[in-house]
Amino acid sequence: MRSLRSHDGQATVELVALLPLLGVLAALLWQALLAGETVWLSGTAARAAARAVAVGRDPLAAARAVLPARLERGLRVRREVDGAIALVLHVPAALGDGTLAPVTARARFEAQR
C-alpha cells in the first residue's frame, strides 16, 4: 500500500505546468528573430532602392526585388528632401496575420551619369 505522500509522477506534473511558459518563451524568441530579420532586410532594401534611383530606375521595384513576399505588405518607399530614400517596413507578428511596429531605413547614393 502506498502512502498519500508519494512523489511518483511529480516530475511529469511539473513538466506539464511548465509547457505554457516554454510555449510563450518560444513565441517571444521567434518574434525577436522576425524583428531582427526585418531590420536587416529594411537596410538592404533601402540601399537597393537608393541605387535604383541613382541609375534612373524604379526604387519600389528594386526594394521589392530584395524582399521576401511576406515583408512587402505595407512597404513604403519615399524620396526625401536631401535626396535620400526612406523605406518603411512593418515587423510581421509571429502569431497571427498582423504586423507590429514599423521599421524605417534610409540610404543615399549620388546620381550616376
C-alpha positions in Angstrom: 0.0 0.0 0.0 1.3 3.4 -1.0 1.4 6.5 1.2 -0.5 9.6 0.2 2.7 11.5 0.3 4.3 9.5 -2.6 6.1 11.6 -5.1 5.5 9.3 -8.1 4.7 11.4 -11.2 5.8 14.7 -9.7 8.3 15.4 -12.5 5.5 14.9 -15.1 3.2 17.3 -13.3 6.0 19.9 -13.1 6.8 19.5 -16.8 3.1 19.9 -17.8 3.0 23.0 -15.7 6.0 24.5 -17.5 4.8 23.8 -21.0 2.8 27.0 -21.4 5.8 29.0 -20.2 8.0 27.2 -22.7 5.5 28.0 -25.5 5.4 31.7 -24.6 9.2 31.8 -24.5 9.5 30.1 -27.9 6.9 32.6 -29.4 8.9 35.6 -28.0 12.1 34.2 -29.3 10.6 33.7 -32.8 9.2 37.3 -32.7 12.6 38.7 -31.8 14.1 36.8 -34.8 11.4 38.2 -37.1 12.1 41.7 -35.9 15.8 41.3 -36.4 15.3 40.0 -39.9 13.0 42.9 -40.7 15.5 45.5 -39.5 18.3 43.8 -41.5 16.3 43.5 -44.7 15.0 47.0 -44.5 18.5 48.3 -44.7 19.2 46.1 -47.7 16.0 47.1 -49.5 16.7 50.8 -48.8 20.2 50.5 -50.3 18.8 48.7 -53.3 16.1 51.5 -53.8 18.7 54.2 -53.5 21.0 52.5 -56.1 18.0 52.3 -58.4 17.3 56.0 -58.1 20.9 56.8 -58.7 20.8 55.0 -62.1 17.3 56.2 -63.0 15.2 53.1 -62.2 12.1 52.5 -60.1 13.0 52.4 -56.4 9.9 50.5 -55.3 10.6 47.7 -57.8 14.2 47.5 -56.6 13.2 47.3 -53.0 10.6 44.5 -53.7 13.2 42.5 -55.6 15.3 42.0 -52.5 12.5 41.5 -50.0 10.6 38.2 -49.3 6.9 38.4 -50.2 5.9 38.3 -46.5 7.6 41.7 -45.9 6.1 43.5 -48.9 2.8 44.2 -47.2 2.8 47.8 -46.1 6.1 48.6 -47.9 6.5 52.3 -48.5 9.4 54.0 -50.3 9.7 57.7 -50.5 12.3 60.2 -51.6 13.3 62.8 -49.0 14.3 66.4 -49.5 18.1 65.7 -49.1 17.9 63.0 -51.9 17.9 60.0 -49.6 15.5 57.2 -49.8 13.4 56.3 -46.8 11.9 52.8 -46.7 9.3 51.7 -44.2 8.6 48.0 -43.4 6.3 46.5 -40.8 7.5 43.7 -38.5 5.3 40.7 -39.0 3.7 39.2 -36.0 4.9 35.7 -35.0 1.4 34.6 -34.2 -1.5 35.6 -36.3 -1.6 37.5 -39.6 -0.9 41.0 -38.2 2.0 43.3 -38.1 3.8 45.1 -35.3 5.9 48.3 -35.2 7.2 49.9 -38.4 10.9 49.9 -39.2 12.4 52.8 -41.2 15.7 52.6 -43.0 17.4 55.4 -45.0 20.0 55.2 -47.7 21.5 57.6 -50.2 23.6 57.3 -53.3 24.8 60.0 -55.6 23.3 60.1 -59.1 25.4 58.3 -61.7 26.0 59.9 -65.1 
